[in-house]
Amino acid sequence: MRVLYVEDHPVNVEVMRAIFALRPDLTLDVAVDGASGLNAATRHTPDLLLLDLRLPDCHGTALLSQLRELPSTTCTPAIAVTAEDAPDLTRSTFLETWPKPLNIRQVLVRLDQLYAHHVLQRSSAAVPA
């Protein structure tokens, strides 16, 4: 499963890289702002989006709106990864919110669940009707 993480803070990126190092079946692509996030999403279609909300060139909700316009990411699950108090994000098509600082144990559990769901979807799509 390929995951795109759009985050401008280097320490947060390193924390996420350390988390993903514990899950070698997952591929983490990192972009540092909205523009490079859009570019990365068009180069390598992600199966999951992790978006910081306070990016240097846009807000994460605006980036998600732009990503939803791309055919490859119209329905890609998106998670807000933020220190903002943002209780209404799921209404803006985020699946859920992961608050910073991250609870590493919870993130690992959730990544495992999302990966299992992804594998199940792919295997059921491969079975002819």
N, CA, C and O atoms as a printed pandas DataFrame, in Angstrom:
     atom_number atom_name residue_name chain_id  residue_number  x_coord  y_coord  z_coord
0              1         N          MET        A               1    0.863   -1.175    0.000
1              2        CA          MET        A               1    0.000    0.000    0.000
2              3         C          MET        A               1    0.901    1.227    0.000
3              4         O          MET        A               1    1.842    1.322    0.787
4              5         N          ARG        A               2    0.602    2.155   -0.885
5              6        CA          ARG        A               2    1.372    3.394   -1.013
6              7         C          ARG        A               2    0.630    4.514   -0.283
7              8         O          ARG        A               2   -0.568    4.719   -0.479
8              9         N          VAL        A               3    1.370    5.233    0.564
9             10        CA          VAL        A               3    0.802    6.304    1.376
10            11         C          VAL        A               3    1.531    7.606    1.058
11            12         O          VAL        A               3    2.761    7.653    1.044
12            13         N          LEU        A               4    0.768    8.648    0.806
13            14        CA          LEU        A               4    1.336    9.976    0.595
14            15         C          LEU        A               4    1.114   10.804    1.851
15            16         O          LEU        A               4   -0.023   11.005    2.278
16            17         N          TYR        A               5    2.203   11.281    2.441
17            18        CA          TYR        A               5    2.159   12.133    3.635
18            19         C          TYR        A               5    2.609   13.517    3.222
19            20         O          TYR        A               5    3.743   13.690    2.775
20            21         N          VAL        A               6    1.737   14.514    3.364
21            22        CA          VAL        A               6    2.076   15.891    3.029
22            23         C          VAL        A               6    2.267   16.637    4.346
23            24         O          VAL        A               6    1.315   16.884    5.086
24            25         N          GLU        A               7    3.522   16.989    4.616
25            26        CA          GLU        A               7    3.911   17.570    5.905
26            27         C          GLU        A               7    5.166   18.408    5.703
27            28         O          GLU        A               7    6.128   17.957    5.082
28            29         N          ASP        A               8    5.153   19.631    6.231
29            30        CA          ASP        A               8    6.298   20.516    6.046
30            31         C          ASP        A               8    7.282   20.504    7.213
31            32         O          ASP        A               8    8.394   21.013    7.068
32            33         N          HIS        A               9    6.920   19.952    8.343
33            34        CA          HIS        A               9    7.804   19.973    9.507
34            35         C          HIS        A               9    8.710   18.740    9.502
35            36         O          HIS        A               9    8.213   17.616    9.574
36            37         N          PRO        A              10   10.040   18.932    9.418
37            38        CA          PRO        A              10   10.963   17.798    9.295
38            39         C          PRO        A              10   10.885   16.791   10.448
39            40         O          PRO        A              10   11.037   15.591   10.221
40            41         N          VAL        A              11   10.655   17.251   11.665
41            42        CA          VAL        A              11   10.576   16.318   12.790
42            43         C          VAL        A              11    9.355   15.412   12.644
43            44         O          VAL        A              11    9.438   14.211   12.900
44            45         N          ASN        A              12    8.222   15.985   12.233
45            46        CA          ASN        A              12    7.022   15.176   12.022
46            47         C          ASN        A              12    7.234   14.153   10.906
47            48         O          ASN        A              12    6.750   13.025   10.989
48            49         N          VAL        A              13    7.952   14.551    9.876
49            50        CA          VAL        A              13    8.259   13.624    8.783
50            51         C          VAL        A              13    9.114   12.472    9.309
51            52         O          VAL        A              13    8.858   11.316    8.974
52            53         N          GLU        A              14   10.113   12.768   10.118
53            54        CA          GLU        A              14   10.979   11.712   10.650
54            55         C          GLU        A              14   10.212   10.767   11.579
55            56         O          GLU        A              14   10.460    9.561   11.577
56            57         N          VAL        A              15    9.288   11.306   12.366
57            58        CA          VAL        A              15    8.458   10.452   13.218
58            59         C          VAL        A              15    7.647    9.496   12.344
59            60         O          VAL        A              15    7.576    8.300   12.627
60            61         N          MET        A              16    7.040   10.024   11.285
61            62        CA          MET        A              16    6.234    9.167   10.409
62            63         C          MET        A              16    7.112    8.145    9.693
63            64         O          MET        A              16    6.704    6.995    9.528
64            65         N          ARG        A              17    8.302    8.541    9.267
65            66        CA          ARG        A              17    9.215    7.579    8.634
66            67         C          ARG        A              17    9.565    6.447    9.607
67            68         O          ARG        A              17    9.644    5.286    9.206
68            69         N          ALA        A              18    9.773    6.783   10.875
69            70        CA          ALA        A              18   10.086    5.765   11.883
70            71         C          ALA        A              18    8.906    4.811   12.074
71            72         O          ALA        A              18    9.092    3.604   12.231
72            73         N          ILE        A              19    7.707    5.357   12.060
73            74        CA          ILE        A              19    6.508    4.516   12.174
74            75         C          ILE        A              19    6.426    3.563   10.980
75            76         O          ILE        A              19    6.186    2.368   11.148
76            77         N          PHE        A              20    6.624    4.093    9.790
77            78        CA          PHE        A              20    6.519    3.267    8.584
78            79         C          PHE        A              20    7.660    2.257    8.477
79            80         O          PHE        A              20    7.507    1.224    7.825
80            81         N          ALA        A              21    8.784    2.538    9.100
81            82        CA          ALA        A              21    9.881    1.569    9.124
82            83         C          ALA        A              21    9.457    0.285    9.845
83            84         O          ALA        A              21   10.010   -0.787    9.600
84            85         N          LEU        A              22    8.476    0.408   10.729
85            86        CA          LEU        A              22    7.941   -0.756   11.437
86            87         C          LEU        A              22    6.921   -1.520   10.595
87            88         O          LEU        A              22    6.474   -2.594   10.996
88            89         N          ARG        A              23    6.552   -0.987    9.449
89            90        CA          ARG        A              23    5.584   -1.608    8.547
90            91         C          ARG        A              23    6.160   -1.675    7.138
91            92         O          ARG        A              23    5.784   -0.873    6.283
92            93         N          PRO        A              24    7.069   -2.623    6.879
93            94        CA          PRO        A              24    7.761   -2.671    5.584
94            95         C          PRO        A              24    6.859   -2.948    4.381
95            96         O          PRO        A              24    7.279   -2.724    3.246
96            97         N          ASP        A              25    5.637   -3.428    4.594
97            98        CA          ASP        A              25    4.724   -3.633    3.467
98            99         C          ASP        A              25    4.095   -2.331    2.975
99           100         O          ASP        A              25    3.418   -2.312    1.948
100          101         N          LEU        A              26    4.320   -1.252    3.708
101          102        CA          LEU        A              26    3.768    0.046    3.344
102          103         C          LEU        A              26    4.875    0.923    2.768
103          104         O          LEU        A              26    6.009    0.912    3.247
104          105         N          THR        A              27    4.527    1.678    1.738
105          106        CA          THR        A              27    5.463    2.618    1.119
106          107         C          THR        A              27    5.033    4.034    1.481
107          108         O          THR        A              27    3.881    4.413    1.270
108          109         N          LEU        A              28    5.960    4.809    2.023
109          110        CA          LEU        A              28    5.664    6.189    2.408
110          111         C          LEU        A              28    6.333    7.149    1.435
111          112         O          LEU        A              28    7.554    7.145    1.278
112          113         N          ASP        A              29    5.515    7.973    0.783
113          114        CA          ASP        A              29    6.011    9.080   -0.031
114          115         C          ASP        A              29    5.733   10.351    0.754
115          116         O          ASP        A              29    4.673   10.488    1.365
116          117         N          VAL        A              30    6.681   11.280    0.740
117          118        CA          VAL        A              30    6.537   12.518    1.505
118          119         C          VAL        A              30    6.612   13.712    0.566
119          120         O          VAL        A              30    7.457   13.772   -0.327
120          121         N          ALA        A              31    5.715   14.653    0.786
121          122        CA          ALA        A              31    5.740   15.941    0.091
122          123         C          ALA        A              31    5.702   17.031    1.159
123          124         O          ALA        A              31    5.085   16.850    2.209
124          125         N          VAL        A              32    6.358   18.160    0.896
125          126        CA          VAL        A              32    6.502   19.189    1.928
126          127         C          VAL        A              32    5.505   20.344    1.814
127          128         O          VAL        A              32    5.471   21.221    2.678
128          129         N          ASP        A              33    4.701   20.347    0.758
129          130        CA          ASP        A              33    3.684   21.390    0.618
130          131         C          ASP        A              33    2.595   20.893   -0.328
131          132         O          ASP        A              33    2.700   19.813   -0.908
132          133         N          GLY        A              34    1.564   21.694   -0.469
133          134        CA          GLY        A              34    0.436   21.288   -1.293
134          135         C          GLY        A              34    0.801   21.052   -2.742
135          136         O          GLY        A              34    0.361   20.071   -3.342
136          137         N          ALA        A              35    1.601   21.936   -3.311
137          138        CA          ALA        A              35    1.972   21.803   -4.726
138          139         C          ALA        A              35    2.748   20.516   -4.969
139          140         O          ALA        A              35    2.467   19.794   -5.925
140          141         N          SER        A              36    3.715   20.226   -4.116
141          142        CA          SER        A              36    4.482   18.990   -4.314
142          143         C          SER        A              36    3.634   17.765   -3.968
143          144         O          SER        A              36    3.871   16.680   -4.500
144          145         N          GLY        A              37    2.655   17.929   -3.086
145          146        CA          GLY        A              37    1.724   16.837   -2.790
146          147         C          GLY        A              37    0.877   16.484   -4.002
147          148         O          GLY        A              37    0.695   15.309   -4.319
148          149         N          LEU        A              38    0.364   17.498   -4.677
149          150        CA          LEU        A              38   -0.405   17.257   -5.908
150          151         C          LEU        A              38    0.459   16.578   -6.965
151          152         O          LEU        A              38    0.021   15.643   -7.636
152          153         N          ASN        A              39    1.678   17.054   -7.101
153          154        CA          ASN        A              39    2.607   16.475   -8.067
154          155         C          ASN        A              39    2.891   15.019   -7.723
155          156         O          ASN        A              39    2.877   14.161   -8.606
156          157         N          ALA        A              40    3.149   14.729   -6.450
157          158        CA          ALA        A              40    3.444   13.356   -6.025
158          159         C          ALA        A              40    2.245   12.438   -6.273
159          160         O          ALA        A              40    2.412   11.284   -6.668
160          161         N          ALA        A              41    1.051   12.952   -6.041
161          162        CA          ALA        A              41   -0.160   12.136   -6.235
162          163         C          ALA        A              41   -0.384   11.799   -7.700
163          164         O          ALA        A              41   -0.966   10.760   -8.010
164          165         N          THR        A              42    0.063   12.652   -8.599
165          166        CA          THR        A              42   -0.086   12.355  -10.023
166          167         C          THR        A              42    1.015   11.423  -10.523
167          168         O          THR        A              42    0.796   10.657  -11.460
168          169         N          ARG        A              43    2.197   11.480   -9.907
169          170        CA          ARG        A              43    3.305   10.589  -10.302
170          171         C          ARG        A              43    3.091    9.163   -9.829
171          172         O          ARG        A              43    3.283    8.219  -10.596
172          173         N          HIS        A              44    2.690    8.996   -8.560
173          174        CA          HIS        A              44    2.500    7.678   -7.952
174          175         C          HIS        A              44    1.169    7.699   -7.210
175          176         O          HIS        A              44    1.056    8.326   -6.156
176          177         N          THR        A              45    0.186    7.035   -7.738
177          178        CA          THR        A              45   -1.149    7.052   -7.145
178          179         C          THR        A              45   -1.111    6.477   -5.729
179          180         O          THR        A              45   -0.751    5.316   -5.538
180          181         N          PRO        A              46   -1.480    7.286   -4.743
181          182        CA          PRO        A              46   -1.490    6.783   -3.360
182          183         C          PRO        A              46   -2.766    5.998   -3.060
183          184         O          PRO        A              46   -3.818    6.226   -3.659
184          185         N          ASP        A              47   -2.640    5.066   -2.116
185          186        CA          ASP        A              47   -3.787    4.317   -1.623
186          187         C          ASP        A              47   -4.358    4.949   -0.358
187          188         O          ASP        A              47   -5.469    4.630    0.065
188          189         N          LEU        A              48   -3.577    5.855    0.242
189          190        CA          LEU        A              48   -3.976    6.558    1.457
190          191         C          LEU        A              48   -3.288    7.905    1.477
191          192         O          LEU        A              48   -2.119    8.028    1.110
192          193         N          LEU        A              49   -4.031    8.922    1.913
193          194        CA          LEU        A              49   -3.484   10.271    2.040
194          195         C          LEU        A              49   -3.412   10.648    3.520
195          196         O          LEU        A              49   -4.388   10.490    4.254
196          197         N          LEU        A              50   -2.264   11.139    3.950
197          198        CA          LEU        A              50   -2.094   11.706    5.286
198          199         C          LEU        A              50   -1.725   13.164    5.081
199          200         O          LEU        A              50   -0.659   13.467    4.545
200          201         N          LEU        A              51   -2.594   14.064    5.502
201          202        CA          LEU        A              51   -2.394   15.479    5.192
202          203         C          LEU        A              51   -2.318   16.323    6.450
203          204         O          LEU        A              51   -3.219   16.302    7.288
204          205         N          ASP        A              52   -1.223   17.068    6.568
205          206        CA          ASP        A              52   -1.129   18.103    7.586
206          207         C          ASP        A              52   -2.089   19.215    7.164
207          208         O          ASP        A              52   -2.346   19.396    5.974
208          209         N          LEU        A              53   -2.609   19.943    8.119
209          210        CA          LEU        A              53   -3.546   21.010    7.759
210          211         C          LEU        A              53   -2.866   22.346    7.528
211          212         O          LEU        A              53   -3.313   23.131    6.691
212          213         N          ARG        A              54   -1.804   22.613    8.250
213          214        CA          ARG        A              54   -1.116   23.910    8.113
214          215         C          ARG        A              54    0.129   23.753    7.256
215          216         O          ARG        A              54    1.241   23.600    7.761
216          217         N          LEU        A              55   -0.085   23.793    5.967
217          218        CA          LEU        A              55    1.008   23.682    5.010
218          219         C          LEU        A              55    1.452   25.086    4.595
219          220         O          LEU        A              55    0.671   26.031    4.700
220          221         N          PRO        A              56    2.681   25.235    4.130
221          222        CA          PRO        A              56    3.168   26.585    3.814
222          223         C          PRO        A              56    2.436   27.269    2.663
223          224         O          PRO        A              56    2.400   28.498    2.598
224          225         N          ASP        A              57    1.852   26.487    1.755
225          226        CA          ASP        A              57    1.214   27.109    0.588
226          227         C          ASP        A              57   -0.303   26.943    0.548
227          228         O          ASP        A              57   -0.957   27.508   -0.329
228          229         N          CYS        A              58   -0.878   26.174    1.486
229          230        CA          CYS        A              58   -2.328   26.015    1.501
230          231         C          CYS        A              58   -2.755   25.300    2.780
231          232         O          CYS        A              58   -1.922   24.776    3.519
232          233         N          HIS        A              59   -4.037   25.288    3.024
233          234        CA          HIS        A              59   -4.581   24.513    4.137
234          235         C          HIS        A              59   -4.845   23.095    3.636
235          236         O          HIS        A              59   -5.171   22.899    2.465
236          237         N          GLY        A              60   -4.707   22.121    4.507
237          238        CA          GLY        A              60   -4.900   20.730    4.125
238          239         C          GLY        A              60   -6.272   20.438    3.543
239          240         O          GLY        A              60   -6.396   19.576    2.673
240          241         N          THR        A              61   -7.307   21.138    4.003
241          242        CA          THR        A              61   -8.641   20.912    3.434
242          243         C          THR        A              61   -8.703   21.392    1.987
243          244         O          THR        A              61   -9.380   20.783    1.158
244          245         N          ALA        A              62   -7.997   22.486    1.680
245          246        CA          ALA        A              62   -7.946   22.963    0.292
246          247         C          ALA        A              62   -7.167   21.972   -0.574
247          248         O          ALA        A              62   -7.541   21.711   -1.718
248          249         N          LEU        A              63   -6.092   21.428   -0.026
249          250        CA          LEU        A              63   -5.335   20.424   -0.768
250          251         C          LEU        A              63   -6.195   19.193   -1.030
251          252         O          LEU        A              63   -6.168   18.637   -2.128
252          253         N          LEU        A              64   -6.948   18.770   -0.037
253          254        CA          LEU        A              64   -7.814   17.610   -0.235
254          255         C          LEU        A              64   -8.832   17.883   -1.343
255          256         O          LEU        A              64   -9.113   16.997   -2.150
256          257         N          SER        A              65   -9.377   19.072   -1.392
257          258        CA          SER        A              65  -10.317   19.420   -2.470
258          259         C          SER        A              65   -9.651   19.308   -3.833
259          260         O          SER        A              65  -10.259   18.821   -4.787
260          261         N          GLN        A              66   -8.404   19.757   -3.927
261          262        CA          GLN        A              66   -7.676   19.654   -5.194
262          263         C          GLN        A              66   -7.381   18.190   -5.541
263          264         O          GLN        A              66   -7.485   17.787   -6.699
264          265         N          LEU        A              67   -7.018   17.414   -4.543
265          266        CA          LEU        A              67   -6.749   15.992   -4.777
266          267         C          LEU        A              67   -8.011   15.260   -5.219
267          268         O          LEU        A              67   -7.939   14.333   -6.025
268          269         N          ARG        A              68   -9.158   15.665   -4.702
269          270        CA          ARG        A              68  -10.426   15.035   -5.084
270          271         C          ARG        A              68  -10.785   15.303   -6.542
271          272         O          ARG        A              68  -11.608   14.592   -7.119
272          273         N          GLU        A              69  -10.176   16.319   -7.137
273          274        CA          GLU        A              69  -10.414   16.621   -8.546
274          275         C          GLU        A              69   -9.585   15.745   -9.481
275          276         O          GLU        A              69   -9.878   15.664  -10.674
276          277         N          LEU        A              70   -8.560   15.094   -8.953
277          278        CA          LEU        A              70   -7.751   14.183   -9.764
278          279         C          LEU        A              70   -8.472   12.848   -9.875
279          280         O          LEU        A              70   -8.938   12.320   -8.865
280          281         N          PRO        A              71   -8.575   12.290  -11.072
281          282        CA          PRO        A              71   -9.259   10.993  -11.217
282          283         C          PRO        A              71   -8.653    9.889  -10.341
283          284         O          PRO        A              71   -9.376    9.015   -9.864
284          285         N          SER        A              72   -7.347    9.924  -10.130
285          286        CA          SER        A              72   -6.684    8.863   -9.378
286          287         C          SER        A              72   -6.895    8.949   -7.869
287          288         O          SER        A              72   -6.683    7.963   -7.163
288          289         N          THR        A              73   -7.306   10.101   -7.365
289          290        CA          THR        A              73   -7.462   10.262   -5.904
290          291         C          THR        A              73   -8.863   10.719   -5.495
291          292         O          THR        A              73   -9.066   11.191   -4.376
292          293         N          THR        A              74   -9.812   10.577   -6.393
293          294        CA          THR        A              74  -11.179   10.993   -6.101
294          295         C          THR        A              74  -11.733   10.320   -4.852
295          296         O          THR        A              74  -12.411   10.956   -4.045
296          297         N          CYS        A              75  -11.446    9.045   -4.698
297          298        CA          CYS        A              75  -12.007    8.280   -3.580
298          299         C          CYS        A              75  -10.940    7.765   -2.617
299          300         O          CYS        A              75  -11.237    6.921   -1.772
300          301         N          THR        A              76   -9.727    8.245   -2.725
301          302        CA          THR        A              76   -8.650    7.782   -1.851
302          303         C          THR        A              76   -8.929    8.220   -0.417
303          304         O          THR        A              76   -9.188    9.399   -0.175
304          305         N          PRO        A              77   -8.881    7.290    0.538
305          306        CA          PRO        A              77   -9.099    7.683    1.935
306          307         C          PRO        A              77   -8.071    8.726    2.367
307          308         O          PRO        A              77   -6.891    8.628    2.033
308          309         N          ALA        A              78   -8.537    9.718    3.108
309          310        CA          ALA        A              78   -7.670   10.806    3.558
310          311         C          ALA        A              78   -7.814   10.987    5.066
311          312         O          ALA        A              78   -8.916   10.970    5.615
312          313         N          ILE        A              79   -6.675   11.160    5.712
313          314        CA          ILE        A              79   -6.637   11.378    7.160
314          315         C          ILE        A              79   -5.925   12.691    7.424
315          316         O          ILE        A              79   -4.842   12.935    6.892
316          317         N          ALA        A              80   -6.528   13.532    8.242
317          318        CA          ALA        A              80   -5.891   14.771    8.663
318          319         C          ALA        A              80   -4.947   14.444    9.817
319          320         O          ALA        A              80   -5.344   13.814   10.798
320          321         N          VAL        A              81   -3.704   14.875    9.688
321          322        CA          VAL        A              81   -2.705   14.692   10.739
322          323         C          VAL        A              81   -2.363   16.097   11.214
323          324         O          VAL        A              81   -1.672   16.843   10.521
324          325         N          THR        A              82   -2.850   16.453   12.402
325          326        CA          THR        A              82   -2.795   17.864   12.770
326          327         C          THR        A              82   -2.722   18.106   14.269
327          328         O          THR        A              82   -3.142   17.278   15.078
328          329         N          ALA        A              83   -2.180   19.256   14.610
329          330        CA          ALA        A              83   -2.199   19.725   15.993
330          331         C          ALA        A              83   -3.382   20.670   16.206
331          332         O          ALA        A              83   -3.654   21.090   17.331
332          333         N          GLU        A              84   -4.083   21.002   15.120
333          334        CA          GLU        A              84   -5.255   21.875   15.213
334          335         C          GLU        A              84   -6.397   21.165   15.925
335          336         O          GLU        A              84   -6.544   19.946   15.833
336          337         N          ASP        A              85   -7.196   21.941   16.630
337          338        CA          ASP        A              85   -8.440   21.406   17.179
338          339         C          ASP        A              85   -9.465   21.545   16.064
339          340         O          ASP        A              85   -9.990   22.632   15.821
340          341         N          ALA        A              86   -9.747   20.430   15.386
341          342        CA          ALA        A              86  -10.584   20.489   14.194
342          343         C          ALA        A              86  -11.640   19.380   14.231
343          344         O          ALA        A              86  -11.510   18.381   13.523
344          345         N          PRO        A              87  -12.677   19.547   15.048
345          346        CA          PRO        A              87  -13.668   18.481   15.196
346          347         C          PRO        A              87  -14.547   18.227   13.978
347          348         O          PRO        A              87  -15.144   17.155   13.885
348          349         N          ASP        A              88  -14.652   19.155   13.052
349          350        CA          ASP        A              88  -15.568   19.013   11.923
350          351         C          ASP        A              88  -14.886   18.521   10.646
351          352         O          ASP        A              88  -15.481   18.592    9.571
352          353         N          LEU        A              89  -13.671   18.032   10.738
353          354        CA          LEU        A              89  -12.941   17.643    9.536
354          355         C          LEU        A              89  -13.563   16.477    8.796
355          356         O          LEU        A              89  -13.471   16.413    7.570
356          357         N          THR        A              90  -14.189   15.561    9.499
357          358        CA          THR        A              90  -14.754   14.410    8.793
358          359         C          THR        A              90  -15.874   14.841    7.855
359          360         O          THR        A              90  -16.197   14.127    6.906
360          361         N          ARG        A              91  -16.459   15.983    8.109
361          362        CA          ARG        A              91  -17.486   16.504    7.188
362          363         C          ARG        A              91  -16.872   16.984    5.887
363          364         O          ARG        A              91  -17.571   17.093    4.880
364          365         N          SER        A              92  -15.575   17.273    5.888
365          366        CA          SER        A              92  -14.912   17.752    4.669
366          367         C          SER        A              92  -14.211   16.610    3.936
367          368         O          SER        A              92  -13.224   16.834    3.234
368          369         N          THR        A              93  -14.701   15.428    4.092
369          370        CA          THR        A              93  -14.278   14.193    3.429
370          371         C          THR        A              93  -12.994   13.579    3.980
371          372         O          THR        A              93  -12.425   12.690    3.346
372          373         N          PHE        A              94  -12.530   14.024    5.129
373          374        CA          PHE        A              94  -11.465   13.285    5.798
374          375         C          PHE        A              94  -12.103   12.083    6.476
375          376         O          PHE        A              94  -13.174   12.193    7.072
376          377         N          LEU        A              95  -11.458   10.962    6.386
377          378        CA          LEU        A              95  -11.928    9.746    7.025
378          379         C          LEU        A              95  -11.890    9.892    8.549
379          380         O          LEU        A              95  -12.804    9.473    9.258
380          381         N          GLU        A              96  -10.794   10.505    9.027
381          382        CA          GLU        A              96  -10.596   10.689   10.463
382          383         C          GLU        A              96   -9.462   11.683   10.674
383          384         O          GLU        A              96   -8.847   12.158    9.720
384          385         N          THR        A              97   -9.198   11.986   11.938
385          386        CA          THR        A              97   -8.122   12.896   12.313
386          387         C          THR        A              97   -7.170   12.184   13.255
387          388         O          THR        A              97   -7.602   11.523   14.200
388          389         N          TRP        A              98   -5.861   12.319   12.999
389          390        CA          TRP        A              98   -4.837   11.829   13.911
390          391         C          TRP        A              98   -4.204   13.047   14.562
391          392         O          TRP        A              98   -3.512   13.812   13.891
392          393         N          PRO        A              99   -4.427   13.242   15.853
393          394        CA          PRO        A              99   -3.880   14.433   16.515
394          395         C          PRO        A              99   -2.376   14.318   16.755
395          396         O          PRO        A              99   -1.845   13.246   17.044
396          397         N          LYS        A             100   -1.722   15.454   16.626
397          398        CA          LYS        A             100   -0.303   15.559   16.978
398          399         C          LYS        A             100   -0.225   16.060   18.422
399          400         O          LYS        A             100   -1.044   16.884   18.828
400          401         N          PRO        A             101    0.736   15.582   19.194
401          402        CA          PRO        A             101    1.705   14.563   18.839
402          403         C          PRO        A             101    1.022   13.215   18.647
403          404         O          PRO        A             101    0.052   12.885   19.330
404          405         N          LEU        A             102    1.550   12.447   17.704
405          406        CA          LEU        A             102    0.946   11.167   17.356
406          407         C          LEU        A             102    1.082   10.151   18.483
407          408         O          LEU        A             102    2.104   10.082   19.165
408          409         N          ASN        A             103    0.032    9.371   18.656
409          410        CA          ASN        A             103    0.077    8.213   19.533
410          411         C          ASN        A             103    0.544    7.063   18.635
411          412         O          ASN        A             103   -0.237    6.517   17.855
412          413         N          ILE        A             104    1.801    6.708   18.750
413          414        CA          ILE        A             104    2.407    5.758   17.810
414          415         C          ILE        A             104    1.691    4.414   17.830
415          416         O          ILE        A             104    1.462    3.824   16.774
416          417         N          ARG        A             105    1.342    3.929   18.988
417          418        CA          ARG        A             105    0.643    2.645   19.074
418          419         C          ARG        A             105   -0.677    2.708   18.312
419          420         O          ARG        A             105   -0.998    1.788   17.559
420          421         N          GLN        A             106   -1.449    3.786   18.499
421          422        CA          GLN        A             106   -2.731    3.913   17.799
422          423         C          GLN        A             106   -2.534    4.049   16.294
423          424         O          GLN        A             106   -3.307    3.491   15.515
424          425         N          VAL        A             107   -1.519    4.777   15.883
425          426        CA          VAL        A             107   -1.254    4.934   14.449
426          427         C          VAL        A             107   -0.901    3.580   13.834
427          428         O          VAL        A             107   -1.381    3.258   12.747
428          429         N          LEU        A             108   -0.076    2.788   14.508
429          430        CA          LEU        A             108    0.277    1.470   13.990
430          431         C          LEU        A             108   -0.942    0.564   13.870
431          432         O          LEU        A             108   -1.101   -0.141   12.872
432          433         N          VAL        A             109   -1.800    0.581   14.883
433          434        CA          VAL        A             109   -3.026   -0.230   14.838
434          435         C          VAL        A             109   -3.891    0.209   13.670
435          436         O          VAL        A             109   -4.408   -0.620   12.922
436          437         N          ARG        A             110   -4.044    1.501   13.521
437          438        CA          ARG        A             110   -4.904    2.009   12.444
438          439         C          ARG        A             110   -4.310    1.716   11.066
439          440         O          ARG        A             110   -5.041    1.361   10.141
440          441         N          LEU        A             111   -2.999    1.859   10.924
441          442        CA          LEU        A             111   -2.357    1.510    9.649
442          443         C          LEU        A             111   -2.558    0.041    9.328
443          444         O          LEU        A             111   -2.813   -0.314    8.177
444          445         N          ASP        A             112   -2.447   -0.813   10.329
445          446        CA          ASP        A             112   -2.684   -2.246   10.119
446          447         C          ASP        A             112   -4.109   -2.489    9.642
447          448         O          ASP        A             112   -4.328   -3.290    8.733
448          449         N          GLN        A             113   -5.073   -1.813   10.238
449          450        CA          GLN        A             113   -6.475   -1.973    9.836
450          451         C          GLN        A             113   -6.694   -1.489    8.408
451          452         O          GLN        A             113   -7.355   -2.159    7.614
452          453         N          LEU        A             114   -6.143   -0.336    8.088
453          454        CA          LEU        A             114   -6.302    0.221    6.748
454          455         C          LEU        A             114   -5.609   -0.663    5.706
455          456         O          LEU        A             114   -6.126   -0.842    4.603
456          457         N          TYR        A             115   -4.461   -1.206    6.048
457          458        CA          TYR        A             115   -3.748   -2.098    5.133
458          459         C          TYR        A             115   -4.551   -3.380    4.902
459          460         O          TYR        A             115   -4.682   -3.834    3.765
460          461         N          ALA        A             116   -5.082   -3.958    5.965
461          462        CA          ALA        A             116   -5.888   -5.179    5.832
462          463         C          ALA        A             116   -7.108   -4.916    4.946
463          464         O          ALA        A             116   -7.454   -5.747    4.107
464          465         N          HIS        A             117   -7.753   -3.777    5.128
465          466        CA          HIS        A             117   -8.911   -3.407    4.304
466          467         C          HIS        A             117   -8.484   -3.246    2.841
467          468         O          HIS        A             117   -9.186   -3.686    1.931
468          469         N          HIS        A             118   -7.343   -2.620    2.628
469          470        CA          HIS        A             118   -6.819   -2.412    1.278
470          471         C          HIS        A             118   -6.545   -3.751    0.591
471          472         O          HIS        A             118   -6.914   -3.942   -0.568
472          473         N          VAL        A             119   -5.902   -4.674    1.303
473          474        CA          VAL        A             119   -5.600   -5.992    0.739
474          475         C          VAL        A             119   -6.885   -6.740    0.422
475          476         O          VAL        A             119   -6.991   -7.379   -0.625
476          477         N          LEU        A             120   -7.857   -6.663    1.314
477          478        CA          LEU        A             120   -9.136   -7.323    1.097
478          479         C          LEU        A             120   -9.840   -6.769   -0.130
479          480         O          LEU        A             120  -10.385   -7.528   -0.930
480          481         N          GLN        A             121   -9.834   -5.450   -0.283
481          482        CA          GLN        A             121  -10.456   -4.831   -1.457
482          483         C          GLN        A             121   -9.787   -5.267   -2.741
483          484         O          GLN        A             121  -10.461   -5.563   -3.727
484          485         N          ARG        A             122   -8.468   -5.308   -2.736
485          486        CA          ARG        A             122   -7.731   -5.703   -3.939
486          487         C          ARG        A             122   -7.992   -7.162   -4.291
487          488         O          ARG        A             122   -8.142   -7.507   -5.463
488          489         N          SER        A             123   -8.045   -8.014   -3.276
489          490        CA          SER        A             123   -8.266   -9.433   -3.568
490          491         C          SER        A             123   -9.691   -9.686   -4.044
491          492         O          SER        A             123   -9.911  -10.550   -4.893
492          493         N          SER        A             124  -10.662   -8.949   -3.512
493          494        CA          SER        A             124  -12.040   -9.136   -3.974
494          495         C          SER        A             124  -12.239   -8.548   -5.361
495          496         O          SER        A             124  -13.083   -9.025   -6.120
496          497         N          ALA        A             125  -11.479   -7.524   -5.701
497          498        CA          ALA        A             125  -11.564   -6.945   -7.045
498          499         C          ALA        A             125  -10.941   -7.874   -8.082
499          500         O          ALA        A             125  -11.306   -7.834   -9.257
500          501         N          ALA        A             126  -10.000   -8.708   -7.645
501          502        CA          ALA        A             126   -9.319   -9.613   -8.572
502          503         C          ALA        A             126  -10.135  -10.871   -8.855
503          504         O          ALA        A             126   -9.858  -11.583   -9.822
504          505         N          VAL        A             127  -11.133  -11.151   -8.025
505          506        CA          VAL        A             127  -11.950  -12.350   -8.205
506          507         C          VAL        A             127  -13.046  -12.033   -9.225
507          508         O          VAL        A             127  -13.817  -11.094   -9.028
508          509         N          PRO        A             128  -13.123  -12.811  -10.319
509          510        CA          PRO        A             128  -14.160  -12.553  -11.319
510          511         C          PRO        A             128  -15.549  -12.873  -10.762
511          512         O          PRO        A             128  -15.713  -13.793   -9.961
512          513         N          ALA        A             129  -16.516  -12.122  -11.189
513          514        CA          ALA        A             129  -17.898  -12.307  -10.697
514          515         C          ALA        A             129  -18.580  -13.466  -11.369
515          516         O          ALA        A             129  -19.739  -13.757  -11.072
